[in-house]
């Protein structure tokens, strides 16, 4: 059997078993674990595509596993552990032997940024580590924010830069929170402003209905994430960049919009219905660039599923 076939088979089986055991309650596993470990897959993937004999690849994988194990057991910072106690399996951060460093306190947090009548442009910068994130709806504030879960509190800061109101949303550091059961965030933006979005997304599920917002640019950097984005036709030109590791992306664009996709991806499933391939990694709608508005998507990803629908 070829190494690359065995490699991907083992990866898929391992991921499937993790979620299966988690659903049955046999294994305590959380999405944030993927965010912290998904980079290791790149190392094994890199070995799998080296132009060397399969037997050497197997030796390299075993050596890399040994080095990884030794490294994680030598560092003095909190590290990963997999333990079995009376048939109770757990996969978690090992910070305190007695679990005193963990908390499961659920809370609701509501924040907002007041609307400035003189403001015309808003910039939203957000770090979405793990959980479920929703952006849709209308607010009379510049931005409304609501969080439910046990991940801890978020903070919002604002600053004025070149006539733009820049809003930063970030998770406050809390060393007492190590395992998260729920983190759901709902955000509403003011529809009167023109928006630039800049998101750093980890192991999160993100749904953004931006069809009623005026979006100039959207920059999304994702890890092991699932994203659904619906764009509108309220701006003459919308430019979205998407960079991801092992992630899935579905984008919905209006039929009247002219769209061009630049896709630089490997090991990717593409579904660009209604687009014509114009060159290496370039796809366009038939009405490009004469549509009522122009949407340009630049996509760079590794192991991903990409889909663009027209509604």
C-alpha angles and dihedrals in degrees: 000000000000116000096234092055092049092044096056092040091056092046093052093044091049093050091046093050092048093056093040092053090044091054091051090050093242094114126042102215130156136197092243088067090065091050091056096044107032092093089068089067089065090059093052091042090052090054091049093059098044111121094240137105118289093239090058090049091054090051091049092049092051091047092048091050090052093048091048092050093048092047095051091048095050101051117096095215120092109288143189122278136182113202139175120207117175092329091315107126120195136178112194149119111296104220105132127020091221097046090243090135093064128088135186099188109147118207143165119231124191122190136165144182113224117239117252110209090212094053119106104163129047130190118199118197116182139171109213105186104169137340137050121315127189128186117185143100134057135287134181088219121078088250135357122200133189128178129187122184147057101281093101133249131321127217130214124205129177136199137173114240122174092335093312127114106229115201120195120197115188139158114253114238112254116173090192094066113077107145124043125202098176139012117165120170127188120191131184124191130204109257094211093069130076109237140211115193126203116179132178105196127188125177095338142130109228129188118182123180099191096159093111095044129086101239120187099171138358121192114188125183110185137180119186095344143139116220134185115184128180116194128196137210101243097112128060089232133015120188120194127181121192126188119178148161116206099351145125125230131190119181125186119201131180115263091232091057121096111228138189124189126201106193119186101173143135130205089012134148108219129196110177101159113186094022129113120216109239101176145326103338094342122119129175139185117241091250095053119163100000098071125117088261134006125233119191119193122192111190127187117174144144116205104009150129114234125191131169118189129187117218 
